[in-house]
Amino acid sequence: MKPETTDALRAGRALFNARQYFEAHEVWEVAWRREAGEPRVLLQALIMVAAGCHKATVNQPRGTVKLLVEAVDKLALVPGLEDFRAQVMQALAHAERWNAGQGEALVPTLVLARDF
């Protein structure tokens, strides 16, 4: 993993945990464009989670579900993010109920605890 990718992961994590999902997505996307292999998969998974959380904040349940489903699949490929993946799966279940008209809107409260 490139040193600038580690910096981007940390900066994006801070933004994500501050619930600045769009901004976290943007930081991670810059690094994603430069990476390959496993770091690229990690970044793509995080980008999808951030984008899904952003969709939730702008009241787009269908987009939220779509992105979180894809993120859960990608996160399964990333060792060390099992706890975060579990959080995403819970958010996805909530978003699916919301999308089906059977629950309240998702208010993302996920925390990315892993240090990079």
C-alpha positions as CSV (number, residue, x, y, z in Angstrom):
1,M,0.0,0.0,0.0
2,K,1.3,3.4,-0.9
3,P,2.1,5.8,2.0
4,E,-0.3,8.4,0.5
5,T,-3.0,5.8,0.6
6,T,-2.5,5.2,4.3
7,D,-2.8,9.0,4.8
8,A,-6.0,9.0,2.7
9,L,-7.4,6.1,4.7
10,R,-6.8,7.9,8.0
11,A,-8.1,11.3,6.7
12,G,-11.2,9.6,5.3
13,R,-11.8,7.7,8.5
14,A,-11.8,10.9,10.5
15,L,-14.3,12.5,8.1
16,F,-16.4,9.3,8.1
17,N,-16.5,9.2,11.9
18,A,-17.5,12.9,11.9
19,R,-20.4,11.9,9.6
20,Q,-19.0,13.8,6.7
21,Y,-19.7,10.9,4.4
22,F,-19.5,12.7,1.0
23,E,-16.2,14.2,2.0
24,A,-14.8,10.8,3.2
25,H,-15.9,9.3,-0.1
26,E,-14.0,12.0,-2.1
27,V,-10.8,11.5,-0.1
28,W,-10.9,7.7,-0.5
29,E,-11.7,7.9,-4.2
30,V,-8.5,9.9,-5.0
31,A,-6.5,7.1,-3.3
32,W,-8.6,4.4,-5.0
33,R,-7.7,5.7,-8.4
34,R,-4.0,5.2,-7.7
35,E,-4.1,1.8,-6.0
36,A,-4.4,-1.8,-7.2
37,G,-5.0,-5.2,-5.6
38,E,-6.1,-5.5,-2.0
39,P,-5.8,-1.8,-1.1
40,R,-8.0,-0.9,-4.0
41,V,-10.7,-3.4,-2.8
42,L,-10.5,-1.9,0.7
43,L,-10.9,1.6,-0.6
44,Q,-13.8,0.6,-2.9
45,A,-15.6,-1.0,0.0
46,L,-15.2,2.1,2.2
47,I,-16.3,4.4,-0.7
48,M,-19.4,2.3,-1.1
49,V,-20.2,2.5,2.6
50,A,-19.6,6.3,2.7
51,A,-21.7,6.8,-0.5
52,G,-24.5,4.6,1.0
53,C,-24.5,6.7,4.2
54,H,-24.6,9.9,2.2
55,K,-27.6,8.6,0.2
56,A,-29.3,7.9,3.6
57,T,-28.7,11.5,4.7
58,V,-30.3,12.9,1.5
59,N,-33.4,10.6,1.9
60,Q,-32.6,8.1,-0.9
61,P,-33.4,4.6,0.6
62,R,-33.1,2.7,-2.7
63,G,-29.6,4.1,-3.4
64,T,-28.7,3.5,0.2
65,V,-29.6,-0.2,0.0
66,K,-27.9,-0.7,-3.3
67,L,-24.6,0.7,-2.1
68,L,-24.6,-1.0,1.2
69,V,-25.4,-4.4,-0.4
70,E,-22.3,-3.9,-2.6
71,A,-20.2,-2.7,0.3
72,V,-21.1,-5.8,2.5
73,D,-19.9,-8.0,-0.3
74,K,-16.6,-6.1,-0.8
75,L,-16.0,-5.9,3.0
76,A,-16.2,-9.7,3.1
77,L,-12.9,-9.7,1.1
78,V,-11.1,-7.4,3.5
79,P,-9.5,-9.0,6.6
80,G,-9.6,-7.0,9.8
81,L,-12.9,-5.2,9.1
82,E,-15.3,-7.8,10.5
83,D,-16.7,-5.5,13.2
84,F,-17.2,-2.7,10.7
85,R,-18.9,-5.1,8.3
86,A,-21.3,-6.2,11.0
87,Q,-22.2,-2.5,11.6
88,V,-22.8,-2.1,7.9
89,M,-25.0,-5.3,7.8
90,Q,-27.1,-3.8,10.6
91,A,-27.4,-0.5,8.8
92,L,-28.4,-2.4,5.6
93,A,-31.1,-4.3,7.4
94,H,-32.5,-1.0,8.7
95,A,-32.2,0.6,5.2
96,E,-34.1,-2.4,3.6
97,R,-37.0,-1.9,6.0
98,W,-37.0,1.8,5.3
99,N,-36.9,1.2,1.5
100,A,-39.8,-1.2,1.9
101,G,-41.8,1.4,3.7
102,Q,-41.7,-0.6,7.0
103,G,-39.5,1.6,9.1
104,E,-38.0,5.0,9.7
105,A,-35.2,6.5,7.7
106,L,-31.7,5.3,8.3
107,V,-29.6,7.7,10.3
108,P,-26.1,6.4,9.9
109,T,-24.1,6.0,13.1
110,L,-21.4,3.7,11.9
111,V,-17.9,4.0,13.4
112,L,-14.8,3.0,11.5
113,A,-12.5,2.1,14.4
114,R,-9.6,0.4,12.5
115,D,-6.4,2.4,12.3
116,F,-4.6,2.2,9.0
